[in-house]
Amino acid sequence: MPTTIAERLIDFYLNLQPPSNLPKGVETLHPQKNEDVRSIIRTFFSKYYDDNNPRRMLIGINPGRFGAGITGINFTGPRQLRDDCGIDNPFGNSSELSAEFIYEVIQKYGGSDKFYSKFYVSAVSPLGYIKDGINLNYYDDKELQQSVVPYATACLKEQLSFGFDTDRCICIGGAKNFTFLSRLNSENGFFREIVPVPHPRFILQYKRKQKDQFVDQYLSALL
């Protein structure tokens, strides 16, 4: 039986299954089937979560093709995995906007070691979705969102059983993701409070000139 958070998370991610009854034309982004990704998952969680200390959750939407869709680590592209986490990997040196912003926050917080000792970055849906070759957020398709409800509920329940803080969580995505997560929370009582912050992609695409202000907003939410 797993005895540390690292072992529980490794078991969770290596045994993920997609939700049932996906809409026609929607495919799952399931990098954990790749052995290189499975190795990175073992390395990452063993490095940062080899204890049973409580951590606060940050909960995003679902993995995309250029971050967790490659590495298996939420909001972490190959470049961040190597440069910020010190974990060599065979995935090249690509990055993604959201990962760049999140790791700027992490560096301002004090670096990866300090951040991951206090926080765990998850997602409403731990697997991503693709339609017609492009990323699909779970809430962008009504049928997909309905399929995700029981899946997201079960995945959150399982992760919370690992010992994460239930007093407060941070929702990455201040509109649709926050609405959906709040609904799940009202039905299941996962957290006492959910604090929304704008999604990094939105910030860097539309509010880049105010980026430093948003970094400060994230840092305030982490307090």
Backbone bond lengths (Angstrom), bond angles and torsions (degrees), N, CA, C in turn:
res aa  C-N    CA-C-N  psi(-1)  N-CA   C-N-CA  omega(-1)  CA-C   N-CA-C  phi
1 M - - - 1.471 - - 1.533 110.27 -
2 P 1.363 117.31 139.05 1.473 119.84 177.01 1.524 111.17 -60.10
3 T 1.329 116.34 139.36 1.465 120.22 -176.93 1.524 113.09 -118.49
4 T 1.318 118.57 -11.49 1.465 121.68 177.87 1.532 109.25 -123.74
5 I 1.331 115.59 164.89 1.465 119.70 175.90 1.525 109.81 -60.16
6 A 1.329 117.34 -39.62 1.465 120.44 178.69 1.524 111.06 -56.25
7 E 1.311 116.74 -48.61 1.465 120.05 -178.41 1.524 111.26 -64.36
8 R 1.325 117.09 -37.66 1.460 120.37 179.31 1.527 111.41 -67.40
9 L 1.339 116.04 -42.26 1.462 119.48 179.51 1.523 111.66 -68.38
10 I 1.310 117.03 -40.59 1.465 119.83 177.31 1.520 110.38 -60.19
11 D 1.319 116.45 -45.22 1.461 120.79 178.16 1.528 110.92 -61.72
12 F 1.326 115.96 -41.33 1.467 120.95 -179.61 1.528 111.10 -61.62
13 Y 1.329 117.18 -52.14 1.466 120.03 -174.73 1.526 112.98 -72.99
14 L 1.313 117.31 -33.13 1.462 118.61 -178.85 1.520 112.44 -75.76
15 N 1.323 116.69 -14.71 1.461 119.75 -179.53 1.529 113.30 -115.36
16 L 1.327 116.71 18.77 1.470 120.16 178.42 1.517 111.15 -61.97
17 Q 1.320 114.31 139.22 1.456 121.42 172.27 1.523 107.88 -122.52
18 P 1.332 118.83 146.75 1.464 120.30 -179.49 1.522 111.46 -71.78
19 P 1.329 116.87 159.38 1.465 119.26 175.21 1.523 110.57 -63.88
20 S 1.306 115.66 154.11 1.467 119.93 179.31 1.522 110.12 -84.76
21 N 1.311 115.36 162.86 1.470 122.64 173.90 1.522 113.19 58.51
22 L 1.335 116.26 45.38 1.460 118.82 175.07 1.528 110.51 -67.24
23 P 1.331 117.22 146.61 1.472 119.50 178.39 1.521 111.96 -61.29
24 K 1.296 116.42 155.71 1.458 121.75 178.72 1.525 110.18 -59.65
25 G 1.311 115.86 133.56 1.457 121.47 177.73 1.510 114.49 89.35
26 V 1.341 117.94 -6.45 1.462 121.61 179.56 1.529 109.18 -98.86
27 E 1.329 115.73 127.28 1.458 121.36 178.38 1.525 109.48 -114.83
28 T 1.322 116.12 154.15 1.461 119.31 177.20 1.527 110.31 -88.49
29 L 1.313 114.30 146.99 1.450 122.57 171.55 1.520 105.49 -95.92
30 H 1.321 116.72 105.00 1.460 121.11 -168.11 1.531 110.06 -128.84
31 P 1.343 117.15 69.57 1.471 119.78 -175.16 1.517 113.46 -66.87
32 Q 1.342 117.07 -18.94 1.471 120.13 -177.46 1.524 112.92 -65.25
33 K 1.322 117.34 -8.79 1.460 119.81 175.23 1.530 111.33 -77.08
34 N 1.337 116.47 -16.16 1.458 122.05 -179.28 1.529 109.98 -84.17
35 E 1.311 117.84 132.20 1.464 120.46 -174.95 1.524 112.38 -65.82
36 D 1.336 118.49 -33.07 1.458 120.28 176.54 1.527 110.48 -63.98
37 V 1.315 116.99 -40.67 1.464 121.22 178.02 1.524 109.89 -65.51
38 R 1.298 117.04 -42.44 1.464 120.96 179.48 1.532 110.70 -60.01
39 S 1.319 116.11 -38.33 1.458 120.33 177.74 1.533 111.20 -66.50
40 I 1.331 117.05 -41.30 1.467 121.22 178.51 1.520 110.41 -64.48
41 I 1.315 117.66 -40.83 1.467 121.18 178.53 1.529 110.06 -59.68
42 R 1.306 116.67 -44.75 1.468 119.82 178.34 1.531 110.69 -61.30
43 T 1.332 116.20 -44.21 1.466 120.78 -177.50 1.526 111.16 -66.43
44 F 1.329 117.11 -47.59 1.467 121.68 -176.19 1.527 111.12 -62.07
45 F 1.313 117.65 -52.24 1.460 119.22 -175.44 1.531 111.63 -71.21
46 S 1.319 116.99 -32.75 1.467 119.04 175.93 1.520 111.08 -65.59
47 K 1.334 116.86 -33.85 1.461 121.31 -179.47 1.522 112.00 -70.97
48 Y 1.332 117.52 -42.02 1.460 120.44 -169.94 1.531 115.49 -106.99
49 Y 1.318 118.63 -14.37 1.467 119.86 -171.12 1.525 113.42 -129.81
50 D 1.314 116.41 25.10 1.463 120.14 -176.82 1.534 111.05 -82.43
51 D 1.325 115.52 59.72 1.465 122.86 -178.61 1.523 107.67 -162.91
52 N 1.314 116.48 -170.48 1.464 120.90 176.21 1.531 111.06 -128.65
53 N 1.326 115.98 29.92 1.456 120.14 179.79 1.536 110.91 -75.82
54 P 1.316 117.54 139.91 1.475 119.45 179.67 1.523 111.18 -68.44
55 R 1.310 116.25 142.12 1.457 122.48 178.20 1.525 109.95 -133.73
56 R 1.304 115.17 152.89 1.460 120.77 176.17 1.522 109.42 -88.55
57 M 1.307 116.94 143.34 1.462 121.75 -177.89 1.521 112.32 -93.48
58 L 1.322 115.84 139.53 1.449 123.41 164.11 1.525 105.72 -109.06
59 I 1.323 117.58 129.18 1.457 120.50 -171.86 1.526 110.32 -122.12
60 G 1.331 115.40 112.99 1.455 121.27 178.35 1.521 112.17 -89.33
61 I 1.319 116.15 -159.09 1.468 122.41 -174.33 1.525 109.62 -89.94
62 N 1.308 116.00 -77.75 1.463 123.46 173.63 1.525 107.60 -161.91
63 P 1.328 118.68 156.48 1.463 120.94 -177.48 1.527 112.48 -58.72
64 G 1.335 114.87 149.50 1.456 121.64 173.65 1.510 110.52 -110.48
65 R 1.332 115.34 173.44 1.468 120.37 -172.47 1.521 114.03 -67.38
66 F 1.340 118.14 -24.99 1.463 119.71 -170.00 1.524 114.34 -107.30
67 G 1.303 117.73 -0.75 1.458 121.21 177.42 1.515 109.78 -118.63
68 A 1.353 114.84 -102.16 1.465 119.59 179.12 1.522 112.15 -63.21
69 G 1.331 116.94 -21.96 1.460 119.83 176.97 1.516 112.61 -66.42
70 I 1.318 116.79 -18.82 1.464 122.08 175.37 1.519 111.05 -99.88
71 T 1.330 116.38 -49.28 1.466 121.02 -170.71 1.527 114.26 -91.95
72 G 1.348 117.13 -23.83 1.455 120.62 -174.42 1.521 113.07 83.74
73 I 1.346 118.02 1.21 1.466 123.09 -179.07 1.523 108.59 -113.60
74 N 1.323 117.12 123.96 1.460 121.04 -173.25 1.527 112.82 -58.92
75 F 1.329 115.25 133.96 1.465 123.44 178.44 1.524 112.39 55.85
76 T 1.316 116.63 33.84 1.463 121.40 -177.58 1.523 109.74 -136.89
77 G 1.337 116.33 109.46 1.448 120.84 174.69 1.519 111.24 -85.39
78 P 1.322 117.57 173.60 1.469 120.28 178.86 1.526 113.12 -55.34
79 R 1.343 117.52 -38.60 1.464 120.48 -179.15 1.526 111.46 -66.24
80 Q 1.321 116.93 -44.47 1.463 120.08 179.14 1.530 111.14 -65.77
81 L 1.323 115.45 -37.10 1.454 119.74 178.74 1.527 110.57 -59.85
82 R 1.333 115.56 -41.11 1.469 119.81 -178.70 1.525 111.88 -80.17
83 D 1.344 117.05 -50.79 1.462 120.67 -170.92 1.522 113.24 -78.92
84 D 1.313 117.39 -37.12 1.462 120.70 -174.74 1.528 113.19 -98.14
85 C 1.330 116.15 -29.03 1.467 119.53 -177.96 1.519 112.86 -105.44
86 G 1.339 117.04 -9.20 1.461 120.39 179.52 1.515 113.35 67.09
87 I 1.342 116.31 28.58 1.470 120.88 -178.90 1.525 108.92 -112.85
88 D 1.311 116.27 108.72 1.456 120.68 177.97 1.528 108.76 -66.16
89 N 1.333 115.69 148.80 1.465 119.13 -177.02 1.520 109.70 -154.90
90 P 1.329 117.15 160.44 1.455 120.58 -175.73 1.525 114.12 -93.39
91 F 1.340 117.60 17.82 1.462 120.83 -170.71 1.524 114.58 -96.95
92 G 1.334 118.05 11.26 1.459 120.16 -179.94 1.519 111.31 86.74
93 N 1.336 115.59 -154.60 1.466 120.50 -175.38 1.523 111.47 -127.27
94 S 1.318 116.67 28.19 1.462 119.89 -178.52 1.524 110.69 -75.93
95 S 1.324 114.71 166.46 1.448 121.40 -178.88 1.526 108.53 -143.93
96 E 1.313 116.80 -176.90 1.462 121.70 171.62 1.525 107.70 -147.25
97 L 1.326 116.37 154.53 1.460 121.02 -176.52 1.522 112.12 -55.97
98 S 1.326 116.70 -47.57 1.464 119.68 -176.14 1.521 111.39 -61.67
99 A 1.330 116.67 -40.91 1.470 120.36 179.50 1.519 110.64 -65.21
100 E 1.330 116.78 -38.46 1.464 119.72 179.88 1.524 111.05 -61.94
101 F 1.318 116.41 -42.50 1.466 119.59 179.46 1.530 110.94 -67.84
102 I 1.323 116.67 -47.86 1.467 120.43 -177.93 1.523 110.66 -58.67
103 Y 1.326 116.93 -40.81 1.465 118.39 -178.37 1.524 112.09 -77.35
104 E 1.317 118.26 -20.31 1.464 118.65 169.18 1.528 109.39 -67.47
105 V 1.323 116.41 -41.79 1.464 120.49 175.15 1.535 109.81 -60.56
106 I 1.329 116.19 -46.06 1.468 120.75 -178.19 1.533 110.73 -60.43
107 Q 1.337 116.76 -42.86 1.461 119.32 179.70 1.523 111.47 -66.42
108 K 1.333 116.38 -39.15 1.472 119.42 177.99 1.527 110.37 -67.92
109 Y 1.305 117.62 -29.01 1.460 121.35 178.59 1.524 111.71 -71.08
110 G 1.333 115.28 -28.34 1.467 118.20 -179.56 1.511 113.81 139.81
111 G 1.325 116.89 4.13 1.459 120.56 178.01 1.516 113.25 104.39
112 S 1.306 115.32 168.78 1.464 121.68 -173.79 1.523 113.14 -62.80
113 D 1.325 117.47 -42.03 1.466 119.86 -179.10 1.526 110.85 -59.65
114 K 1.321 116.28 -48.82 1.463 120.34 -178.92 1.521 111.21 -66.39
115 F 1.330 116.18 -44.74 1.470 120.23 -177.49 1.519 111.64 -61.48
116 Y 1.320 116.33 -52.06 1.465 119.04 -175.80 1.530 113.02 -72.66
117 S 1.314 117.38 -12.94 1.468 119.12 173.09 1.529 111.40 -75.03
118 K 1.351 115.44 -16.02 1.464 120.37 -176.92 1.533 113.39 -116.73
119 F 1.348 116.55 -19.76 1.464 119.84 -171.67 1.530 112.18 -136.30
120 Y 1.305 114.67 156.29 1.466 123.18 175.90 1.525 107.34 -132.36
121 V 1.325 116.95 125.85 1.456 122.12 -177.87 1.527 109.68 -98.12
122 S 1.307 115.68 117.17 1.464 121.86 -177.46 1.533 109.17 -121.83
123 A 1.318 116.46 -163.25 1.463 122.13 178.03 1.523 108.54 -152.93
124 V 1.326 115.43 151.31 1.467 119.36 176.34 1.521 109.71 -54.70
125 S 1.330 116.34 -47.13 1.461 121.10 172.36 1.517 108.72 -113.53
126 P 1.322 119.02 116.65 1.465 120.42 -177.47 1.524 114.07 -70.89
127 L 1.324 117.54 -12.28 1.458 121.49 172.12 1.524 108.98 -110.69
128 G 1.330 116.10 148.78 1.456 121.24 178.76 1.519 111.88 -94.48
129 Y 1.330 114.93 178.27 1.473 120.50 -175.94 1.522 109.78 -137.55
130 I 1.326 114.46 147.49 1.457 122.19 179.87 1.522 108.60 -132.65
131 K 1.319 115.52 138.07 1.464 121.25 173.26 1.516 107.80 -138.67
132 D 1.316 116.29 128.36 1.463 121.92 -177.94 1.534 111.34 56.07
133 G 1.333 116.26 33.99 1.448 121.16 173.86 1.512 115.90 81.55
134 I 1.339 118.41 4.62 1.458 120.39 -179.96 1.525 110.37 -124.55
135 N 1.345 115.15 161.15 1.464 120.24 179.02 1.520 111.00 -59.65
136 L 1.326 114.64 144.26 1.460 120.86 176.57 1.525 107.45 -133.45
137 N 1.320 117.04 117.04 1.456 119.88 173.58 1.514 109.70 -71.81
138 Y 1.321 117.56 146.13 1.464 120.12 -174.65 1.520 112.57 -57.37
139 Y 1.331 118.36 -29.43 1.456 120.96 -176.38 1.528 113.30 -88.79
140 D 1.332 117.66 -1.64 1.463 120.70 -179.69 1.522 113.32 -81.86
141 D 1.308 116.60 -8.31 1.464 122.20 178.84 1.526 107.26 -132.57
142 K 1.329 116.68 119.78 1.470 120.70 -173.85 1.524 111.95 -59.19
143 E 1.324 116.89 -42.27 1.469 120.57 179.63 1.527 110.72 -65.63
144 L 1.330 115.82 -41.68 1.464 119.87 179.35 1.526 109.97 -62.91
145 Q 1.318 117.08 -42.99 1.457 119.87 -179.96 1.522 110.96 -59.63
146 Q 1.325 116.95 -41.26 1.458 119.52 178.10 1.525 111.49 -64.78
147 S 1.336 116.25 -37.51 1.460 120.06 178.13 1.526 111.36 -66.28
148 V 1.332 116.10 -31.54 1.457 121.31 -175.14 1.529 112.20 -77.59
149 V 1.332 118.70 -23.52 1.471 121.10 -174.72 1.535 112.27 -53.28
150 P 1.326 120.12 -57.86 1.476 118.44 -179.62 1.515 112.58 -66.83
151 Y 1.320 116.46 -32.37 1.470 121.31 179.78 1.521 110.63 -66.46
152 A 1.333 116.83 -49.84 1.458 120.85 179.85 1.519 111.01 -62.82
153 T 1.316 116.83 -39.78 1.464 121.26 179.24 1.524 110.86 -60.49
154 A 1.333 116.07 -48.25 1.467 120.53 -178.80 1.530 111.29 -65.24
155 C 1.343 116.78 -40.43 1.465 119.90 -178.38 1.526 111.34 -67.96
156 L 1.327 117.33 -39.94 1.465 119.77 178.27 1.532 110.78 -66.35
157 K 1.322 116.19 -42.78 1.468 119.56 178.15 1.518 110.98 -58.42
158 E 1.325 115.97 -44.00 1.466 119.22 -178.46 1.524 111.17 -64.83
159 Q 1.341 116.96 -44.85 1.462 119.50 -179.25 1.529 111.71 -65.08
160 L 1.316 116.97 -39.94 1.465 119.64 179.28 1.524 111.73 -65.05
161 S 1.312 116.89 -25.74 1.463 120.12 178.17 1.523 111.96 -69.07
162 F 1.347 116.87 -11.46 1.462 120.73 179.76 1.527 111.77 -79.71
163 G 1.327 117.38 -8.43 1.460 120.20 176.16 1.510 115.87 109.30
164 F 1.344 118.39 19.32 1.457 120.53 179.28 1.530 110.90 -76.72
165 D 1.327 114.51 159.47 1.457 122.39 -177.99 1.526 110.25 -65.69
166 T 1.311 117.40 129.46 1.463 121.58 178.35 1.522 112.19 -107.32
167 D 1.319 117.30 3.70 1.464 120.11 179.50 1.529 110.61 -72.19
168 R 1.330 115.35 -39.06 1.461 119.58 -172.85 1.517 109.21 -155.27
169 C 1.321 117.02 140.98 1.461 120.21 170.85 1.521 108.66 -134.11
170 I 1.318 115.28 162.82 1.457 122.27 179.31 1.515 108.26 -111.16
171 C 1.328 116.00 123.46 1.465 121.33 179.96 1.518 109.00 -96.19
172 I 1.320 116.90 117.68 1.461 121.87 178.56 1.530 107.62 -87.05
173 G 1.309 115.45 105.18 1.465 121.96 -174.90 1.513 108.10 124.56
174 G 1.327 116.02 101.30 1.457 119.76 -166.54 1.508 117.03 -85.64
175 A 1.312 119.80 0.85 1.460 120.14 -177.68 1.524 110.20 -121.29
176 K 1.329 117.03 -90.41 1.462 120.21 -173.30 1.524 112.60 -66.18
177 N 1.321 116.98 -40.73 1.462 118.78 179.80 1.522 110.69 -65.79
178 F 1.323 116.75 -40.65 1.456 121.62 178.91 1.526 110.78 -64.46
179 T 1.324 116.92 -41.42 1.471 120.62 178.34 1.521 111.10 -62.00
180 F 1.327 116.13 -44.78 1.463 120.38 -178.24 1.524 110.71 -67.68
181 L 1.334 116.63 -46.07 1.459 120.31 -178.80 1.528 110.51 -65.31
182 S 1.319 117.11 -37.27 1.468 120.55 177.89 1.517 110.91 -63.37
183 R 1.328 116.03 -38.07 1.465 119.84 177.31 1.522 110.70 -64.21
184 L 1.328 117.37 -46.38 1.468 120.31 176.89 1.523 110.66 -59.42
185 N 1.318 115.33 -39.51 1.456 119.79 -177.83 1.528 111.84 -67.74
186 S 1.320 116.65 -39.57 1.466 119.42 179.86 1.522 111.26 -66.42
187 E 1.334 116.47 -29.03 1.466 120.63 -179.14 1.521 112.32 -84.83
188 N 1.339 116.64 -24.46 1.470 119.27 -172.63 1.523 115.17 -122.28
189 G 1.339 117.37 -11.91 1.458 119.82 178.58 1.509 113.88 63.70
190 F 1.329 117.18 40.90 1.458 120.70 -178.92 1.534 111.99 -65.62
191 F 1.353 116.04 -47.25 1.460 121.50 -172.85 1.522 110.36 -130.42
192 R 1.321 114.85 150.72 1.464 119.23 174.68 1.520 110.27 -72.09
193 E 1.327 116.87 -35.15 1.467 121.69 -176.25 1.519 109.84 -145.92
194 I 1.342 116.13 141.45 1.458 122.04 174.20 1.526 107.79 -121.14
195 V 1.326 116.09 125.03 1.460 121.57 -179.28 1.531 108.74 -107.95
196 P 1.334 118.16 116.22 1.470 119.55 -179.56 1.523 112.49 -85.69
197 V 1.329 115.65 144.72 1.467 122.40 170.72 1.525 107.49 -131.62
198 P 1.341 118.29 151.01 1.466 120.80 -179.24 1.517 111.74 -62.30
199 H 1.305 116.01 150.49 1.458 119.68 -179.42 1.527 110.71 -71.97
200 P 1.335 117.74 138.59 1.476 120.52 -178.72 1.519 114.10 -55.71
201 R 1.330 117.75 -37.70 1.467 118.96 -179.67 1.523 110.53 -63.59
202 F 1.316 117.24 -42.18 1.462 120.95 176.80 1.528 110.23 -59.92
203 I 1.312 116.66 -44.74 1.465 120.88 -178.39 1.524 110.73 -60.23
204 L 1.328 117.19 -49.24 1.461 120.30 -174.00 1.523 112.81 -77.45
205 Q 1.322 118.05 -22.85 1.463 120.16 177.84 1.523 112.33 -84.60
206 Y 1.329 116.41 -36.09 1.466 119.13 -170.08 1.527 114.69 -120.94
207 K 1.337 117.24 -17.19 1.466 120.19 -175.37 1.521 111.54 -131.61
208 R 1.310 117.13 32.75 1.460 120.12 -172.58 1.530 112.43 -60.11
209 K 1.326 117.40 -34.34 1.462 119.45 -179.79 1.528 112.08 -64.34
210 Q 1.333 116.85 -23.40 1.464 121.81 178.85 1.530 112.00 -101.93
211 K 1.337 116.08 18.33 1.468 120.21 -173.92 1.518 112.27 -54.75
212 D 1.316 117.49 -44.05 1.467 119.99 -177.30 1.523 111.51 -61.46
213 Q 1.327 116.51 -34.80 1.466 120.15 177.48 1.528 110.79 -65.33
214 F 1.336 115.73 -39.03 1.462 119.28 179.59 1.527 111.71 -71.67
215 V 1.327 116.96 -34.69 1.465 119.59 173.80 1.524 109.44 -59.25
216 D 1.324 115.72 -44.60 1.473 119.77 177.88 1.521 111.30 -63.11
217 Q 1.343 117.27 -35.90 1.469 119.99 177.65 1.520 110.79 -63.55
218 Y 1.319 116.45 -42.05 1.467 120.14 176.40 1.523 110.83 -62.31
219 L 1.316 116.24 -45.96 1.463 119.76 -177.88 1.523 110.77 -62.77
220 S 1.314 117.36 -36.70 1.469 120.58 176.52 1.520 110.59 -65.41
221 A 1.340 116.99 -38.63 1.461 120.98 179.45 1.529 111.46 -66.13
222 L 1.334 116.68 -26.14 1.460 120.77 -178.61 1.528 112.67 -78.16
223 L 1.314 116.91 -15.17 1.473 119.74 -177.80 1.518 112.28 -67.62
